[in-house]
Amino acid sequence: MTNDFEQTENILYEYKNFESLNKIAIAKIKWLNNDIELYAINYDEETEPIHNILAYEENIKRIIRKIESEIDRRNNQKEKINDILALLDDDERKLITLRYFSKPVQSWASIAQNLNHTSDNCIKKRRKIIKKITELL
């Protein structure tokens, strides 16, 4: 149970960085595609056998597929989290947003003040909410 709890928390903490991570990944893909083109342009028949170029290009394409898969995973995860958040009541959603999606992470005292609850109450609510989210993920 603790492992699931921590895993869900990690996913929620990661959520706020999904868009930036995807932009970085897209930039990597562009750079790798450009690298393939440059490598092909610089090809010299006498010094580089064609099978080396094809192996290099296939390796780059494999890396690109892996990066695209990571982008898809993050997009799917983000969509799933958004759907789950829509199922939470306003207080639950606000607690999750304040705790996991704000930069920097807010303290429990700050969250409690924002929600007009005690810190202990917010921490207890968080456990219930994370359990609910874990079951839906």
N, C-alpha and C positions, 0 to 999 in steps of 0.2 A: 504493500500500500504506500509506504513512504517513497519508494522508488517511482511509482506512478505519480504521486503528488509532486515530487521534485521535477520529474520529466514534464509534467503539465506546466509547472511554474517556468521552467526553462523555455518552453515553447512560447508562453505568454511574454516573457522578457524579450525573446527574439523577435516577436511580432513587430515591434516598433522599428526594427531595422530591415524588415523584408524589402521594402521599396529601394532603399539605398543599396542593399546587397544585390538586388536584381539589376540595378543600374550599373554597378561595378561588373557584374557578370556579363552583361550585354557589351560593355566596353572591352572586356577580355575577348569575347567572341569576335568583335570587329578587329581587334589587334591580331588575333590568331588568323583570321581570314586574310588580312593584309599580309601577314607573314608568309602564308602559303603562296600568295601571288608574287611577292618579292622573291621568294626562293625559286619559284618557277622561272621568273624573269632572269635571275642570275645564273640559271642553269648553263653549265658549260659541258658540252658532250664529251670532251676529252678528259675532264677531271672528275666528272660525277656520273656514274652509271644511272640509267633511267630507273632501275629498281630502287635505288636509294631515295630518289625524289618521290616515287610512289609510296614507299614505306613512310617517309617523312610526312607526306600529305595525309596518309591514312591515320597516322598517329595523331596529327593535329585534329583531324575530323573526329576521332574518338574522344579527344579532350573536349572538343566543342559539344559533342552529344552529351557528355557528362555534365558540362556546365548548363546546357539547356534542360537537362533532367533536374538539376538543382533549382533552376528558375521555376520549372513546373511544380516541383514539390513545395516551394515557398508559396507560390500562387494558390495552390490547392489548400495548403495549410491556412493561409490568410482568409480564403473564402469560407472554409470550415469554421474558423474562429469567429468571423463576422456573423455567420448563421447562428452559432451558439450564443454570441452576445445578444442577438436579437431575441433570444428566448429568455434572457435574464430580466428581472425587474429593474427599474431605474436605479435603485440603491445598489444592487449587486453589480450592475454594469458600471456605475460610477466608481465603486470601490476598485474593481478590476482595472479600470482605465487609470485611476489615480496611482495605483500601486505598480502596475506592470507596463503601462504605455507612456508614462511621463518620463522626461529626461531632465534632471536626474531623478532617480526613483525617490518618491516622497516617503517621509517617515510615517510611522503609524500615528504619531501625535498629530501630524499635519492632516493626514487622511481623516482621522477621527474628528478633528475640528471642522473640516470641510463637510463632513456628513452629519455633524451634530450627534455623534456617538462617542463612546469611550474607546480608547485604544484596544482594550481587551475585547470589547464587543466586536470591533472591526476585525481583529485577528481571528476570533471564533467564526465570524461570518465568512471570512476568507476561506477557512478550512472547508466549510460546507459548499461554498461556491466552486472551489477547486475540485472537490469531489464530484460535483455535478458536471463540471466541464470535462473532467477526466473520463467520466462515463460516456459523454457524448463524442469525445474525440476518438 
